[in-house]
Amino acid sequence: MVDAGLILEGGGMRGVYTAGVLDAFLDEDLIFSSVYGVSAGSCHACSYLSKQRGRAFQVNVDYLDDPEYMSVKSLLKTGDLFGVDLTYDRIPNVLYPFDHDTFMKYKGKFYSVVTNVETGEAEYKRVRDLRKQMWMIRASASLPLVSRTIGIHNKLYLDGGVSDSIPIRRSIEDGNEKNVIILTRNASYRKEPNKMYPLMKMRYPGKKAFLEQLKTRHLRYNETLDYIHSLEEIGKVFVIRPTEEVKVGRTEKNREKLTHLYDQGVKDAAIYMEGLKEYLALK
């Protein structure tokens, strides 16, 4: 196990890029002592830590035509664009089960980032048992407007990306001196203001702190990118990001595009691997 932090950005279906990189890590038996997953990054971390190569990608593409997986029909019927029963129960427990025994043998720490809807703050939930704590993964990936709010222990949660899209600072605070970040956007990408904010104001009345996070997310996200760049320049972090322009949307349903992006993740990991091993002092 490598003594370093691994930070996995979200991005909805763009997360298949991350799935490709993580599968390449499994090929190299590269497991990190601390993993921080946000939204889709949190979902893919589960297959990575259960060491099921290819699982994350297959789960993303095998059910594209099933309206219970991701559809407007599911959104209108249940309040969730991604069907909860299929995504967080039948797939992980029946159709393509997690290797829970392997997952629970992981000796490191895995955190799923969620956003507290009342405070607007990020919370970093340590995931030890997917059978009991799948709600943490679901909450991290529950996008505003197209997901029901997750209520647990008298608290309300949604997408971790709202409050901390790329938790590099948290990893450093936790004592990780070396950190590897997998991003799902190209190096030139900068986030724009949220065009859906007016609808979000109507959807979450009274949640002032949460709405402020939604309103200012692009500013914090771009500032974090600048911070990461400054760390890259002095060799404090290692960043893996798409080397080609990403043409996959957050709710992409084109299997060909998704397969290409996954393959790009595998290929990019190979390109970065020598430098990554040198950074981690594995050579």
C-alpha positions as CSV (number, residue, x, y, z in Angstrom):
1,M,0.0,0.0,0.0
2,V,1.2,3.5,-0.9
3,D,1.3,6.0,1.9
4,A,-0.4,8.8,0.1
5,G,-3.8,10.4,-0.5
6,L,-5.9,9.7,-3.6
7,I,-8.5,12.3,-4.5
8,L,-11.2,11.4,-7.0
9,E,-13.2,14.3,-8.5
10,G,-16.9,13.7,-9.6
11,G,-18.5,14.7,-12.9
12,G,-21.4,12.3,-13.4
13,M,-20.8,10.0,-16.3
14,R,-17.5,11.7,-17.0
15,G,-16.4,9.5,-14.1
16,V,-15.7,6.7,-16.5
17,Y,-12.4,8.4,-17.1
18,T,-11.6,7.9,-13.5
19,A,-12.8,4.3,-13.7
20,G,-10.2,3.8,-16.5
21,V,-7.4,5.3,-14.5
22,L,-8.3,3.2,-11.4
23,D,-8.4,0.0,-13.4
24,A,-4.8,0.8,-14.6
25,F,-3.9,1.3,-11.0
26,L,-5.2,-2.1,-10.2
27,D,-3.1,-3.6,-13.0
28,E,-0.1,-2.1,-11.1
29,D,-1.4,-3.2,-7.7
30,L,-1.3,0.5,-6.8
31,I,-3.5,1.0,-3.7
32,F,-3.4,4.2,-1.6
33,S,-3.6,4.5,2.2
34,S,-6.2,7.3,2.0
35,V,-8.9,7.7,-0.6
36,Y,-11.3,10.7,-0.9
37,G,-14.2,10.3,-3.3
38,V,-16.6,12.9,-4.5
39,S,-19.9,12.0,-6.2
40,A,-19.0,9.7,-9.1
41,G,-15.5,9.5,-7.7
42,S,-16.9,8.1,-4.6
43,C,-18.9,5.5,-6.5
44,H,-15.9,4.4,-8.5
45,A,-13.7,4.2,-5.5
46,C,-15.9,1.3,-4.2
47,S,-15.0,-0.9,-7.2
48,Y,-11.4,0.1,-6.9
49,L,-11.1,-0.8,-3.3
50,S,-13.0,-4.1,-3.8
51,K,-10.4,-4.7,-6.6
52,Q,-13.0,-5.5,-9.2
53,R,-11.3,-4.4,-12.4
54,G,-13.8,-3.3,-15.1
55,R,-16.7,-3.3,-12.7
56,A,-17.1,0.5,-12.5
57,F,-17.1,0.9,-16.2
58,Q,-19.5,-2.0,-16.9
59,V,-22.0,-0.8,-14.3
60,N,-22.0,2.6,-16.0
61,V,-22.6,1.3,-19.5
62,D,-24.5,-2.0,-19.2
63,Y,-27.8,-0.3,-18.0
64,L,-27.9,2.7,-20.2
65,D,-31.1,1.6,-21.9
66,D,-32.8,0.7,-18.6
67,P,-35.1,3.6,-17.6
68,E,-34.7,2.5,-13.9
69,Y,-31.0,3.3,-14.2
70,M,-30.9,6.9,-15.5
71,S,-33.9,8.6,-17.1
72,V,-36.4,11.5,-17.0
73,K,-39.0,8.8,-16.3
74,S,-37.2,7.8,-13.2
75,L,-36.8,11.5,-12.2
76,L,-40.6,12.1,-12.6
77,K,-41.6,8.9,-10.9
78,T,-39.2,8.8,-8.0
79,G,-37.5,12.2,-7.7
80,D,-34.2,10.7,-8.7
81,L,-32.6,10.8,-12.1
82,F,-30.5,7.8,-11.2
83,G,-32.9,5.1,-9.9
84,V,-32.0,4.4,-6.3
85,D,-33.3,0.8,-6.2
86,L,-31.4,-0.3,-9.2
87,T,-28.2,1.8,-8.7
88,Y,-27.7,1.3,-5.0
89,D,-29.4,-2.0,-4.3
90,R,-30.0,-4.5,-7.1
91,I,-26.8,-3.8,-9.0
92,P,-24.4,-3.8,-6.0
93,N,-26.2,-6.7,-4.2
94,V,-27.5,-8.9,-7.0
95,L,-26.7,-8.0,-10.6
96,Y,-23.0,-7.1,-10.2
97,P,-22.3,-7.6,-6.5
98,F,-19.4,-5.9,-4.8
99,D,-16.7,-8.1,-3.4
100,H,-17.5,-7.0,0.2
101,D,-14.9,-9.3,1.7
102,T,-12.1,-7.7,-0.3
103,F,-13.4,-4.2,0.3
104,M,-13.4,-4.8,4.1
105,K,-9.8,-6.0,4.0
106,Y,-8.7,-2.6,2.8
107,K,-6.4,-1.3,5.6
108,G,-6.5,2.3,4.6
109,K,-9.2,5.0,5.0
110,F,-11.8,5.8,2.5
111,Y,-13.9,8.9,2.8
112,S,-17.0,9.8,0.8
113,V,-17.6,13.6,0.6
114,V,-21.1,14.8,1.2
115,T,-22.7,18.2,1.7
116,N,-24.8,19.0,4.7
117,V,-27.9,20.8,3.3
118,E,-28.5,22.7,6.5
119,T,-25.0,24.1,7.1
120,G,-23.7,24.0,3.5
121,E,-20.5,22.4,4.8
122,A,-18.6,19.4,3.5
123,E,-18.6,16.3,5.7
124,Y,-16.1,13.5,5.1
125,K,-17.8,10.2,5.9
126,R,-15.5,7.3,6.5
127,V,-16.8,4.2,4.7
128,R,-15.9,0.9,6.2
129,D,-18.8,-1.4,5.2
130,L,-20.8,-0.9,2.0
131,R,-23.6,-3.1,3.2
132,K,-24.3,-0.7,6.0
133,Q,-23.0,2.6,4.6
134,M,-24.1,2.7,1.0
135,W,-26.1,5.8,1.9
136,M,-22.8,7.7,2.1
137,I,-22.0,6.9,-1.5
138,R,-25.6,7.7,-2.6
139,A,-25.5,11.0,-0.8
140,S,-22.2,12.0,-2.3
141,A,-23.6,11.4,-5.8
142,S,-27.1,12.9,-5.2
143,L,-27.0,15.9,-7.6
144,P,-29.2,18.9,-6.7
145,L,-32.5,19.3,-8.5
146,V,-32.4,15.7,-9.9
147,S,-32.1,13.8,-6.7
148,R,-34.0,13.5,-3.5
149,T,-32.3,14.9,-0.4
150,I,-30.9,12.1,1.8
151,G,-32.0,12.2,5.4
152,I,-29.9,10.4,8.0
153,H,-29.6,10.9,11.7
154,N,-31.8,14.0,11.5
155,K,-29.4,15.6,8.9
156,L,-29.9,16.3,5.2
157,Y,-27.3,15.5,2.6
158,L,-26.6,16.0,-1.1
159,D,-23.8,16.0,-3.6
160,G,-20.3,16.4,-2.0
161,G,-19.2,18.4,-5.0
162,V,-21.3,21.3,-3.9
163,S,-19.1,22.0,-0.9
164,D,-15.7,20.4,-1.8
165,S,-15.3,19.2,-5.4
166,I,-11.6,18.4,-5.1
167,P,-10.7,17.8,-1.4
168,I,-7.0,18.2,-1.7
169,R,-6.9,20.5,1.4
170,R,-8.7,18.0,3.5
171,S,-6.2,15.3,2.5
172,I,-3.3,17.5,3.4
173,E,-4.9,18.4,6.7
174,D,-5.2,14.7,7.4
175,G,-1.4,14.4,7.2
176,N,-1.0,13.1,3.6
177,E,2.3,14.6,2.5
178,K,1.9,13.1,-1.0
179,N,-1.3,13.3,-3.0
180,V,-2.5,12.1,-6.3
181,I,-5.5,13.8,-7.9
182,I,-7.7,12.4,-10.7
183,L,-9.6,15.1,-12.5
184,T,-12.3,14.6,-15.1
185,R,-11.7,17.8,-17.1
186,N,-8.9,19.0,-19.3
187,A,-6.2,21.3,-18.0
188,S,-7.8,24.4,-19.6
189,Y,-11.2,23.9,-18.0
190,R,-12.7,26.5,-15.7
191,K,-16.1,26.3,-14.2
192,E,-18.8,28.8,-15.1
193,P,-21.5,30.2,-12.9
194,N,-24.4,27.8,-12.3
195,K,-27.2,28.6,-14.8
196,M,-29.7,26.5,-12.8
197,Y,-29.3,28.6,-9.7
198,P,-32.7,30.4,-10.0
199,L,-34.4,26.9,-10.0
200,M,-32.2,25.9,-7.1
201,K,-33.4,28.9,-5.1
202,M,-37.0,27.7,-5.6
203,R,-36.1,24.0,-4.9
204,Y,-34.3,24.7,-1.6
205,P,-36.1,27.6,0.1
206,G,-34.6,28.6,3.5
207,K,-31.4,26.7,2.9
208,K,-29.3,29.9,2.8
209,A,-25.9,28.3,3.5
210,F,-26.4,25.6,1.0
211,L,-27.7,28.0,-1.7
212,E,-24.6,30.2,-1.1
213,Q,-22.4,27.2,-1.7
214,L,-24.3,26.5,-5.0
215,K,-24.0,30.2,-6.0
216,T,-20.3,30.4,-5.4
217,R,-19.2,26.9,-6.3
218,H,-17.5,28.0,-9.5
219,L,-15.4,30.5,-7.7
220,R,-14.2,28.0,-5.1
221,Y,-13.7,25.3,-7.8
222,N,-11.5,27.5,-9.9
223,E,-9.6,28.7,-6.9
224,T,-8.9,25.1,-6.0
225,L,-7.6,24.5,-9.5
226,D,-5.2,27.4,-9.1
227,Y,-4.1,26.0,-5.8
228,I,-3.5,22.6,-7.3
229,H,-1.5,24.1,-10.1
230,S,0.7,25.9,-7.6
231,L,1.3,22.6,-5.8
232,E,2.1,20.9,-9.1
233,E,4.7,23.5,-9.9
234,I,6.7,22.6,-6.7
235,G,6.1,18.9,-6.9
236,K,3.7,18.6,-4.0
237,V,0.9,16.8,-5.9
238,F,0.6,14.6,-8.9
239,V,-2.4,15.3,-11.2
240,I,-3.9,12.9,-13.7
241,R,-6.3,14.6,-16.1
242,P,-7.7,13.9,-19.6
243,T,-5.1,14.5,-22.3
244,E,-7.8,14.9,-24.9
245,E,-10.9,17.2,-24.9
246,V,-13.7,15.5,-23.0
247,K,-16.9,15.4,-25.0
248,V,-19.0,13.5,-22.5
249,G,-21.8,15.1,-20.6
250,R,-22.7,14.6,-16.9
251,T,-25.7,12.5,-17.9
252,E,-24.2,11.0,-21.1
253,K,-26.0,7.9,-22.5
254,N,-23.8,7.4,-25.7
255,R,-22.0,4.1,-25.0
256,E,-19.4,4.8,-27.7
257,K,-18.4,8.1,-26.2
258,L,-18.3,6.6,-22.7
259,T,-16.2,3.7,-23.9
260,H,-13.8,6.1,-25.6
261,L,-13.4,8.1,-22.4
262,Y,-12.8,5.0,-20.3
263,D,-10.2,3.8,-22.7
264,Q,-8.6,7.3,-22.6
265,G,-8.4,6.9,-18.8
266,V,-6.5,3.6,-19.2
267,K,-4.2,5.1,-21.8
268,D,-3.5,8.3,-19.9
269,A,-2.7,6.3,-16.8
270,A,0.0,4.4,-18.8
271,I,1.4,7.8,-20.0
272,Y,1.5,9.1,-16.5
273,M,2.7,5.9,-14.8
274,E,6.4,6.3,-14.9
275,G,6.2,9.8,-13.5
276,L,3.7,8.8,-10.9
277,K,5.9,6.0,-9.6
278,E,8.8,8.4,-9.4
279,Y,6.7,10.9,-7.5
280,L,5.6,8.1,-5.1
281,A,9.2,6.9,-4.8
282,L,8.2,3.4,-6.0
283,K,11.2,3.2,-8.4
